[in-house]
Amino acid sequence: MVKSYSIRQRIYYFVIEIVIATVLMVLLIIGLTIFLKQAGQVSGTGVIHLSLDSEDITVTDIKKEMSNYSYDYVIFDNETNEIIYGNYVNSDKKNYVKTKESSQDTTFGSVVYTYSTNTNLTLVIRQNSLPEFTNSSLRSIPYNDFTYIFFFIGEISVIIIFTYRLVKAFSKSFQNVQEISLNMGRITKESDYSQSNIIEFEEILTHLYRKSEELALLIEAERQEKKDLSFQVAALSHDVKTPITVLKGNIELLEMTDLTEQQADFINSMKNGLSVFEGYFNLMISYTQLINDETDYNFNINLDVFLNDLSVVLEELANTYRVDYKLKVLASVAYFHGNAVALSRAITNIFLNACQYAKNNAGEVTLTIRNDNKNMYFVIWNNGKPFSEYAKKNATKLFYTEDTGRSGKHYGIGLAFALGVARKHKGDLLIINPQSGGAIVSLKILIR
């Protein structure tokens, strides 16, 4: 079983690890120093004096005694004042000579040269009050500085290692959270669940996995509802076509007979009603197909070709509604990604809505295409009344319309359909009342 701990406990462990490692580092340096002293690689710090009171002491006796110590020394012949034996560094020779000449202990910095003599021989021992390497090549590095550097490097290494372990533990937990967050709503096998030994992260992961499962079930239920709705609309479409066809046929037969003026008005009213019903019903079918649409929305689209095809439809609508239509292309890209058919229908719906709300007898509608680094904007402006605050909040909702009388012009589906297309393109539908007047509906899509 994996040991679990809280974030606070993990931080405490981190501090304790650093403290323990620091203590062990100090003990290691002490142990190393003791070992090097025992091995004769580091000199001691005490000052010793070897007595030469006996006249029978020989060079061999001195060498034997000095073998017990790790100090440099020199033996002088008092008769010739020459060095007859020594274990020393040539650069220190002058200090031995000065000590011999002064006939007393001398000090140079932290180094003490002790003086001992008898009638025949003089012994000068070099002793440092600070620890130092006995190896002359390493003596240029003060042993204390060596231990400081060793401790500093060791401590930095310890901090880096334990910090890396701490960061790795948190990073792994964050990666687990990121992984489940990016896969929310997908079915995950229980054996694939990631775990964390940090209690807080484990609680978050457990919660996220539970919510992911719930979201997956909701998505699947919604997908099934969309399929059911699509099936029901398809069945309804099939069922409705037959009576509509019958009605149209009967109307045509009636039109072939002699009709009074009142009967002709009734037939025209029936035809208009059928026309409104067909338009409404076709929009409903289109919207239902959109919400259940699983087609690709990542086709590469040439902007010029797309606008050429779209303009044919928009110009025809502009002529029908007798509005002044203008196209402004300010986009700096030649290609973008999306579904040309769905996008064209969405823009047409917005344009149709703009034509219907433009000023009577002086309507103006402008389509402006522009882009930034991430998005493409299809901005449609009309010179009619601006959106009310309530309309701005609800215009994209299904069946919403300010045409409370349901005259037949507005079904409350066009902008809802356009919003659905925008979201399929990873975008949005923006409703704006510009300061210059009129109303703007902007279809934003991701360029990719």
Order of alpha helices (4+ residues) and beta strands (2+ residues): alpha-alpha-beta-beta-alpha-beta-beta-beta-alpha-alpha-alpha-beta-alpha-beta-beta-alpha-beta-beta-alpha-alpha-beta-beta
